[in-house]
Amino acid sequence: MRIFIGLDGGGTGCRAQAELEDGRRTPVTTGGAANVFSNPDGALHEISAALTRVHADAQAMLPQGEVLAPHIVLGLAGASESGAAQRLQHALPYRRVHVLGDIDISLKGAFADDDGIVLAVGTGSVLACQRGGRMQRLGGYGFVLGDEGSGAWIGREALRLALHAHDGIGPDGPLVRDIWHRFGPLSNLIGFAGTARPSDYAALAPLVLDHDRAHCPMAGGILDRGCVYLLRAIRHLQRGAQKTPVAPTGGLGPVLLDRIIAQGGAYLHRVAPKGTALDGAIWQARHSAAHKETHS
């Protein structure tokens, strides 16, 4: 019997689950934000705590007295940019740990070994295409330099419009008034921006979506600008294979892909993901263990 553990960590929180070799799974364990790029120490704490809990749950499902070292795959926001893999592998008390980007496990969860594109939009945004066993990634460079169309980007754009209205160089409207009602005087908004993390900005995205549903043109304009970028990214990944299916993931992926399709992207072949990013991490843990066994 072997234990396979997958963990999906991002700017909003992390989720971990173990699967035994016979297919039985533990309950999903949740934890706090685990972005190893923007907050490496906090991420390590949350990852370690989640792995400890889920490993204990898996051990409880085994015959009494049996102790097994798990095969672990971590799919983490910021892992590809930060070089965090080696540091995490040394810091965690497990021998078999593979660290991947969050988009890697999203892609495997959505398509396993099939061809396809993942549009992963939550606190951040990143896309990836798998075709013929090869992967191409696009975006996902973090809130400061990228993450266009993401929840954090949407929240920041809303605050920017509020400041333009305050300075008299941009229009007023329901979204702007709601933002000022929420933050109060200018000093509060500036203070927020001085300490806010991407997840804090992303917490404003539902407000923008609500105002868009109420036909606020300012809210709609923010979402449309994000969708223009995302559609351009999808088309770039589809070069040479225009019918490559697209699976949306994350809290905003389905909403924004629906918007793209409704506004002229109806030719996109949208599909539902086969599974979650957490499923992809567990799938990859099984695959890595089998690969190591075959080549040992």
TIBAPA-339536 format. One record per residue (C-alpha): x, y, z; residue number from 1. Coordinates in nm, 2 decimals. Each point is the difference from the previous one (the first is absolute). Example, Ala and Ser with C-alpha at 12.3 -4.5 7.8 and 13.67 -1.06 7.14 Angstrom:
- 1.23 -0.45 0.78 1
- 0.14 0.34 -0.07 2
END
This chain:
- 0.00 0.00 0.00 1
- 0.13 0.35 -0.09 2
- -0.12 0.35 0.09 3
- -0.03 0.27 -0.26 4
- -0.05 0.36 0.12 5
- -0.09 0.30 -0.21 6
- 0.00 0.36 0.11 7
- -0.14 0.30 -0.19 8
- 0.13 0.33 0.14 9
- -0.08 0.35 -0.11 10
- -0.04 0.36 0.12 11
- -0.34 -0.06 0.16 12
- 0.06 -0.34 0.17 13
- 0.12 -0.35 -0.04 14
- -0.17 -0.34 -0.02 15
- 0.16 -0.34 0.05 16
- -0.12 -0.36 -0.03 17
- 0.15 -0.35 0.02 18
- -0.09 -0.30 -0.21 19
- 0.09 -0.36 0.09 20
- 0.11 -0.24 -0.27 21
- -0.34 -0.16 0.00 22
- -0.17 0.33 -0.08 23
- -0.14 0.09 0.34 24
- 0.05 0.37 0.08 25
- 0.02 0.20 0.31 26
- -0.22 0.31 0.06 27
- 0.13 0.32 -0.16 28
- 0.21 0.20 0.25 29
- 0.00 0.38 -0.05 30
- 0.24 0.26 0.12 31
- 0.10 0.37 -0.05 32
- 0.17 0.18 -0.29 33
- 0.30 -0.19 -0.14 34
- 0.16 0.22 -0.26 35
- 0.37 -0.08 0.02 36
- 0.10 0.30 -0.21 37
- -0.18 0.28 0.19 38
- 0.01 -0.15 0.35 39
- 0.25 -0.29 0.02 40
- 0.01 -0.04 0.38 41
- -0.38 0.01 0.03 42
- -0.04 -0.24 -0.28 43
- 0.25 -0.25 0.15 44
- -0.20 0.01 0.33 45
- -0.33 -0.06 -0.16 46
- 0.14 -0.28 -0.23 47
- 0.17 -0.18 0.29 48
- -0.32 0.02 0.21 49
- -0.22 -0.13 -0.28 50
- 0.23 -0.29 -0.08 51
- 0.03 -0.10 0.36 52
- -0.38 -0.02 0.04 53
- -0.07 -0.18 -0.33 54
- 0.29 -0.25 0.06 55
- -0.14 -0.08 0.34 56
- -0.35 -0.05 -0.16 57
- 0.16 -0.24 -0.25 58
- 0.19 -0.20 0.27 59
- -0.33 -0.04 0.19 60
- -0.14 -0.19 -0.30 61
- 0.28 -0.25 0.00 62
- 0.03 -0.32 0.22 63
- 0.10 0.09 0.35 64
- 0.38 0.04 0.04 65
- 0.07 0.04 -0.38 66
- 0.19 0.32 -0.07 67
- 0.06 0.10 -0.36 68
- 0.21 0.29 -0.15 69
- -0.23 0.18 -0.25 70
- 0.06 0.10 -0.36 71
- -0.08 0.38 0.00 72
- -0.06 0.24 -0.28 73
- -0.04 0.37 0.09 74
- -0.16 0.23 -0.26 75
- 0.08 0.35 0.11 76
- -0.07 0.35 -0.12 77
- 0.33 0.17 -0.06 78
- 0.21 -0.32 0.01 79
- 0.11 0.04 -0.36 80
- 0.12 0.36 0.05 81
- 0.15 -0.02 0.34 82
- 0.23 -0.31 -0.02 83
- -0.18 -0.12 0.32 84
- 0.02 -0.38 -0.08 85
- 0.34 -0.07 0.15 86
- -0.07 0.21 0.32 87
- -0.33 -0.17 0.06 88
- 0.15 -0.35 -0.06 89
- 0.27 0.07 0.26 90
- -0.24 0.17 0.25 91
- -0.27 -0.27 0.00 92
- 0.05 -0.33 0.19 93
- -0.08 -0.22 -0.30 94
- 0.23 -0.17 -0.25 95
- -0.23 -0.03 -0.30 96
- -0.11 0.35 -0.07 97
- -0.04 0.15 -0.35 98
- -0.08 0.37 -0.04 99
- -0.19 0.12 -0.30 100
- -0.17 0.32 -0.10 101
- -0.37 0.03 0.07 102
- -0.07 0.00 -0.38 103
- 0.17 -0.33 -0.04 104
- -0.24 -0.18 0.23 105
- -0.30 0.19 -0.14 106
- 0.10 -0.12 -0.35 107
- 0.03 -0.36 0.12 108
- -0.32 0.02 0.20 109
- -0.19 0.14 -0.30 110
- 0.13 -0.23 -0.28 111
- 0.23 -0.27 0.15 112
- 0.20 -0.11 -0.31 113
- -0.24 0.16 -0.26 114
- 0.06 0.31 -0.20 115
- -0.16 0.32 0.13 116
- 0.04 0.35 0.14 117
- -0.07 0.11 0.36 118
- -0.12 0.35 0.07 119
- 0.08 0.03 0.37 120
- -0.13 0.32 0.14 121
- -0.04 0.07 0.38 122
- 0.20 0.23 0.21 123
- 0.26 -0.01 -0.28 124
- -0.02 -0.11 -0.36 125
- 0.20 -0.25 -0.21 126
- -0.07 -0.21 -0.31 127
- 0.17 -0.32 -0.12 128
- -0.04 -0.23 -0.30 129
- 0.08 -0.37 -0.02 130
- 0.04 -0.14 -0.35 131
- 0.17 -0.32 -0.10 132
- 0.14 -0.04 0.35 133
- 0.17 0.34 0.00 134
- -0.11 0.29 0.21 135
- 0.01 0.37 -0.07 136
- -0.07 0.26 0.27 137
- -0.11 0.36 -0.05 138
- -0.03 0.27 0.27 139
- -0.01 -0.05 0.37 140
- 0.28 0.24 0.08 141
- -0.15 0.13 0.32 142
- -0.21 0.30 0.09 143
- 0.27 0.27 -0.05 144
- 0.09 -0.09 -0.36 145
- -0.29 -0.21 -0.12 146
- -0.31 -0.20 0.10 147
- -0.22 0.20 -0.24 148
- -0.37 -0.08 0.03 149
- 0.05 -0.16 0.35 150
- -0.19 0.08 0.31 151
- 0.29 0.21 0.14 152
- 0.03 0.19 -0.33 153
- -0.38 0.06 -0.01 154
- 0.00 0.14 0.35 155
- 0.30 0.23 -0.07 156
- -0.16 0.13 -0.32 157
- -0.31 0.09 0.20 158
- 0.20 0.19 0.25 159
- 0.19 0.18 -0.28 160
- -0.33 0.12 -0.15 161
- -0.11 0.12 0.34 162
- 0.32 0.21 0.03 163
- -0.05 0.14 -0.35 164
- -0.35 0.11 0.09 165
- 0.13 0.15 0.32 166
- 0.25 0.21 -0.21 167
- -0.26 0.10 -0.25 168
- 0.16 -0.17 -0.29 169
- -0.24 -0.30 -0.02 170
- -0.37 -0.05 0.02 171
- -0.20 -0.06 0.32 172
- -0.25 -0.28 0.02 173
- -0.15 -0.27 0.23 174
- 0.32 -0.21 0.02 175
- 0.21 0.31 0.10 176
- -0.25 0.11 0.26 177
- -0.02 -0.35 0.15 178
- 0.38 -0.01 0.03 179
- 0.01 0.34 0.18 180
- -0.28 -0.11 0.22 181
- 0.20 -0.31 0.09 182
- 0.33 0.17 0.06 183
- -0.10 0.34 0.12 184
- 0.26 0.29 -0.03 185
- 0.29 -0.01 -0.24 186
- 0.25 -0.07 0.28 187
- -0.18 -0.34 0.06 188
- 0.03 -0.11 -0.36 189
- 0.37 0.10 -0.02 190
- 0.06 -0.18 0.33 191
- -0.16 -0.31 -0.14 192
- 0.21 0.01 -0.31 193
- 0.32 0.03 0.21 194
- -0.05 -0.33 0.18 195
- -0.25 -0.20 -0.22 196
- 0.09 -0.34 -0.14 197
- -0.13 -0.13 -0.33 198
- -0.28 -0.19 0.18 199
- -0.11 0.33 0.16 200
- -0.04 0.16 -0.34 201
- -0.17 -0.32 -0.13 202
- -0.26 0.04 0.28 203
- -0.13 0.30 -0.19 204
- -0.07 -0.20 -0.32 205
- -0.35 -0.12 0.11 206
- -0.10 0.37 0.04 207
- 0.11 0.06 -0.36 208
- -0.20 -0.30 -0.12 209
- -0.31 0.11 0.19 210
- 0.02 0.34 -0.16 211
- 0.05 -0.15 -0.35 212
- -0.32 -0.20 0.05 213
- -0.17 0.32 0.09 214
- 0.12 0.14 -0.34 215
- 0.26 0.24 0.14 216
- 0.22 0.10 -0.30 217
- 0.31 0.05 0.21 218
- -0.02 -0.34 0.15 219
- -0.07 -0.15 -0.34 220
- 0.30 0.19 -0.15 221
- 0.24 -0.15 0.26 222
- -0.12 -0.36 -0.08 223
- 0.01 0.06 -0.38 224
- 0.36 0.12 0.02 225
- 0.09 -0.31 0.19 226
- -0.18 -0.22 -0.25 227
- 0.18 0.16 -0.29 228
- 0.33 -0.11 0.15 229
- -0.12 -0.35 0.08 230
- -0.14 -0.06 -0.35 231
- 0.32 0.12 -0.16 232
- 0.19 -0.25 0.23 233
- -0.23 -0.29 -0.09 234
- 0.04 0.08 -0.37 235
- 0.38 0.00 0.03 236
- -0.01 -0.34 0.17 237
- -0.23 -0.14 -0.27 238
- 0.23 0.09 -0.29 239
- 0.01 -0.29 -0.24 240
- -0.29 -0.18 0.17 241
- -0.29 0.24 0.02 242
- -0.24 -0.26 0.13 243
- 0.20 -0.08 0.31 244
- -0.25 -0.01 0.29 245
- 0.00 0.25 0.28 246
- -0.08 -0.09 0.36 247
- -0.06 0.29 0.24 248
- 0.11 -0.04 0.36 249
- 0.02 0.22 0.31 250
- -0.27 0.22 0.15 251
- -0.01 0.23 -0.30 252
- 0.11 -0.22 -0.29 253
- -0.36 -0.13 -0.09 254
- -0.15 0.35 0.04 255
- 0.25 0.17 -0.22 256
- 0.01 -0.27 -0.27 257
- -0.38 0.02 -0.02 258
- 0.04 0.37 -0.05 259
- 0.26 -0.05 -0.28 260
- -0.22 -0.25 -0.18 261
- -0.31 0.23 0.03 262
- 0.19 0.29 -0.15 263
- 0.12 -0.17 -0.31 264
- 0.21 -0.29 0.11 265
- -0.28 -0.25 -0.07 266
- 0.24 -0.20 -0.22 267
- 0.20 -0.10 0.30 268
- -0.04 -0.36 0.10 269
- -0.08 0.02 0.37 270
- 0.01 -0.32 0.21 271
- -0.04 -0.08 0.36 272
- 0.31 -0.10 0.19 273
- 0.02 -0.38 0.06 274
- 0.11 0.08 0.36 275
- 0.13 0.27 0.23 276
- 0.36 0.12 0.04 277
- 0.01 -0.21 0.32 278
- -0.10 -0.31 -0.21 279
- 0.29 0.10 -0.23 280
- 0.25 0.01 0.28 281
- -0.11 -0.35 0.12 282
- 0.01 -0.13 -0.36 283
- 0.36 0.14 -0.03 284
- 0.10 -0.15 0.33 285
- -0.11 -0.34 -0.13 286
- 0.17 0.05 -0.34 287
- 0.33 0.11 0.17 288
- 0.00 -0.30 0.22 289
- -0.07 -0.24 -0.29 290
- 0.27 0.17 -0.21 291
- 0.26 -0.03 0.28 292
- -0.09 -0.36 0.05 293
- 0.03 -0.08 -0.37 294
- 0.34 0.16 -0.02 295
- 0.15 -0.12 0.33 296
END
